[in-house]
């Protein structure tokens, strides 16, 4: 998993499976992120090819932490299998989802 923190954007890039192990790894990275008010958290799911309930739990926990820290959490590059899980659980209406990272940057800084 790649994790970068620059200016007001924190980028999380999980890879592979978002199951118990992958979900826990993401939760740990989110917990270790230094939350600053008004910060923007991006979870880039381009390299995630599978997600189960454990992965969903990590995303929801991340959203909760972001909101408590007055940060904005969004998803981008959601692969078809992951999008299906989000749609089936109706979480696609809870998360802000962008097609690409560039789309996020354009919407935030324009």
C-alpha positions in Angstrom: 0.0 0.0 0.0 1.3 3.4 -0.9 0.7 6.4 1.4 1.6 10.0 0.8 0.9 13.2 2.6 1.4 16.5 0.9 0.0 19.9 1.7 -3.7 19.4 2.3 -4.0 16.1 0.5 -3.4 12.7 2.0 -3.4 9.9 -0.6 -4.0 6.2 0.3 -3.4 3.6 -2.4 -4.3 0.1 -1.2 -3.4 -2.8 -3.6 -4.8 -6.3 -4.2 -7.5 -7.6 -1.9 -9.5 -5.4 0.5 -10.3 -8.4 2.8 -9.5 -8.7 6.5 -5.7 -8.2 6.0 -6.0 -5.5 3.4 -8.7 -3.7 5.3 -6.7 -3.8 8.5 -3.7 -2.4 6.6 -5.8 0.5 5.3 -7.3 1.2 8.8 -3.8 1.3 10.3 -2.6 3.8 7.7 -5.6 6.0 8.2 -5.1 5.8 12.0 -1.5 6.9 11.6 -2.3 9.8 9.3 -1.9 13.2 10.9 -5.3 14.7 10.6 -5.4 18.4 10.1 -8.7 20.3 9.9 -9.9 20.9 6.4 -7.5 18.2 5.0 -8.5 16.2 2.0 -8.2 12.4 2.2 -8.2 10.4 -1.0 -8.4 6.6 -1.2 -7.3 5.5 -4.7 -8.8 2.1 -5.4 -7.3 1.5 -8.9 -5.2 -1.5 -7.7 -7.9 -3.1 -5.6 -9.4 -6.1 -7.4 -11.5 -7.5 -4.6 -13.4 -6.2 -1.6 -15.4 -8.0 1.1 -17.2 -6.8 4.2 -13.9 -6.3 6.1 -12.8 -3.9 3.3 -16.1 -2.1 3.5 -15.7 -1.8 7.3 -12.2 -0.1 6.9 -13.7 2.4 4.4 -16.6 3.3 6.7 -14.2 3.6 9.7 -12.0 5.8 7.6 -14.9 8.0 6.7 -15.9 8.3 10.4 -12.4 9.2 11.4 -12.2 11.8 8.6 -15.5 13.4 9.6 -14.5 13.5 13.3 -11.3 15.2 12.2 -13.1 17.7 10.0 -11.5 16.2 6.9 -13.1 15.2 3.6 -12.6 11.6 2.5 -13.3 10.6 -1.2 -12.7 7.6 -3.3 -11.4 7.5 -6.9 -10.5 5.0 -9.6 -13.0 2.5 -8.2 -12.7 -0.8 -10.1 -15.8 -2.6 -11.4 -15.8 -5.4 -8.7 -15.4 -2.8 -5.9 -18.0 -0.5 -7.4 -20.4 -3.5 -7.5 -19.9 -4.1 -3.8 -20.4 -0.4 -3.0 -23.6 -0.3 -5.1 -25.0 -3.5 -3.5 -24.5 -2.1 0.0 -25.7 1.3 -1.1 -22.5 2.8 0.1 -22.0 4.4 -3.3 -24.4 7.0 -2.1 -22.5 7.6 1.2 -19.0 8.1 -0.3 -18.0 10.8 -2.7 -16.7 8.8 -5.7 -14.6 10.4 -8.5 -13.5 8.7 -11.7 -9.8 9.8 -11.4 -7.4 11.5 -9.1 -7.2 14.4 -11.6 -11.0 14.8 -11.4 -10.7 15.3 -7.6 -7.9 17.9 -8.0 -9.9 19.8 -10.6 -13.1 19.8 -8.4 -11.2 20.9 -5.3 -8.9 23.6 -6.7 -11.1 25.2 -9.4 
